Amino acid sequence: MSSHTGHALILKKNGEVLGTGGNIYGPLSHHGYGDKAISWGKIFEGASRIASGSSHSVAIRQDGSLWSWGRNIGLEPKLIFEKAEAVAASSSSTIALSEGALWQWDRGKIPIRVIACE
């Protein structure tokens, strides 16, 4: 489970990501958009890891690809990296470990390599 300011995500064993709560900026994709989702709804499939920021969400798929959606990104999940090992989200930014490097970016911006971790 992952939650932030007004929404929450849960990752089921089968890879489905469910969400509920505030969705004015789209962190729950199309589930309850523009209002508060009052029930849990499926918003993503095939995930192995999830994280939530205040108005965006991120997920790593079982194939290692990293996806994000929400404020400044859009309702449809957007591919960020082909390979990612870990991800975390804050109020307006995201960090991820991808191919031996730590990357950071603000919602909707291009990831910047911060440091090599090898």
C-alpha positions as CSV (number, residue, x, y, z in Angstrom):
1,M,0.0,0.0,0.0
2,S,1.1,3.6,-0.7
3,S,-0.7,6.8,0.2
4,H,-0.1,10.5,0.1
5,T,-2.1,13.7,0.8
6,G,-5.5,12.6,-0.5
7,H,-5.3,9.3,-2.3
8,A,-4.2,5.8,-1.6
9,L,-2.9,2.9,-3.8
10,I,-2.8,-0.8,-3.1
11,L,-0.9,-3.4,-5.0
12,K,-2.6,-6.8,-5.2
13,K,-0.6,-10.1,-5.6
14,N,-1.8,-10.4,-9.2
15,G,-0.2,-7.1,-10.2
16,E,-3.4,-5.0,-10.2
17,V,-3.1,-1.5,-8.7
18,L,-6.3,-0.2,-7.0
19,G,-6.8,3.3,-5.9
20,T,-9.2,5.5,-3.9
21,G,-9.5,9.1,-2.6
22,G,-8.9,12.5,-4.1
23,N,-8.4,12.5,-7.8
24,I,-8.6,16.1,-9.0
25,Y,-5.2,16.0,-10.7
26,G,-5.4,12.3,-11.9
27,P,-3.2,10.3,-9.5
28,L,-6.0,7.6,-9.8
29,S,-6.0,7.7,-13.6
30,H,-9.6,7.6,-14.8
31,H,-11.0,6.2,-11.6
32,G,-13.2,9.0,-10.0
33,Y,-11.4,11.7,-12.1
34,G,-12.3,15.3,-11.1
35,D,-13.8,14.2,-7.9
36,K,-13.2,12.0,-4.9
37,A,-13.2,8.3,-5.6
38,I,-15.3,6.8,-2.8
39,S,-14.6,3.2,-3.7
40,W,-11.5,1.2,-4.7
41,G,-11.1,0.9,-8.5
42,K,-8.5,-0.7,-10.8
43,I,-6.1,1.9,-12.2
44,F,-3.1,-0.1,-13.5
45,E,-2.1,-3.7,-14.3
46,G,1.0,-5.8,-14.2
47,A,2.8,-3.9,-11.4
48,S,5.4,-5.2,-9.0
49,R,6.0,-2.0,-7.0
50,I,4.1,1.3,-6.5
51,A,4.6,4.7,-5.0
52,S,2.4,7.8,-4.6
53,G,3.1,11.5,-4.5
54,S,0.6,14.2,-3.6
55,S,-1.0,14.4,-7.0
56,H,0.8,11.7,-9.1
57,S,1.4,7.9,-8.9
58,V,4.1,5.6,-10.2
59,A,4.4,1.9,-10.7
60,I,7.1,-0.5,-11.8
61,R,5.7,-3.3,-14.0
62,Q,6.7,-6.9,-13.6
63,D,8.9,-6.5,-16.8
64,G,10.8,-3.7,-14.9
65,S,9.4,-0.7,-16.9
66,L,8.5,2.4,-14.9
67,W,5.2,4.2,-15.5
68,S,3.7,7.4,-14.1
69,W,0.4,9.3,-14.3
70,G,-1.3,12.3,-12.6
71,R,-0.7,16.0,-12.4
72,N,1.5,17.4,-15.3
73,I,1.7,13.9,-16.7
74,G,-1.9,12.9,-17.7
75,L,-4.5,10.4,-17.0
76,E,-3.0,7.7,-19.1
77,P,0.2,6.0,-17.6
78,K,3.3,7.3,-19.3
79,L,6.5,5.2,-19.7
80,I,9.4,6.8,-17.9
81,F,12.1,4.1,-18.1
82,E,12.4,0.7,-19.7
83,K,14.2,-0.7,-16.6
84,A,13.8,0.3,-13.0
85,E,14.5,-1.5,-9.7
86,A,13.0,0.9,-7.2
87,V,10.9,4.1,-7.0
88,A,9.7,6.6,-4.5
89,A,7.5,9.7,-4.9
90,S,7.2,12.9,-2.9
91,S,4.9,16.0,-3.1
92,S,6.0,17.0,-6.6
93,S,9.0,14.8,-7.6
94,T,10.0,11.2,-8.1
95,I,13.3,9.3,-7.6
96,A,14.1,6.0,-9.2
97,L,17.0,3.5,-9.4
98,S,17.5,2.5,-13.0
99,E,20.5,0.6,-14.5
100,G,22.9,1.5,-11.7
101,A,22.0,5.2,-11.4
102,L,19.7,7.3,-9.2
103,W,17.4,9.5,-11.2
104,Q,15.2,12.5,-10.0
105,W,12.6,14.6,-11.7
106,D,9.6,16.8,-11.0
107,R,6.2,15.7,-12.2
108,G,6.0,15.9,-16.0
109,K,9.7,16.8,-16.5
110,I,12.6,14.8,-17.9
111,P,14.5,12.6,-15.4
112,I,18.0,13.8,-14.5
113,R,20.7,11.4,-13.5
114,V,21.8,12.4,-10.0
115,I,24.4,9.8,-9.2
116,A,25.9,6.6,-10.4
117,C,25.4,3.9,-7.8
118,E,27.9,1.4,-9.0
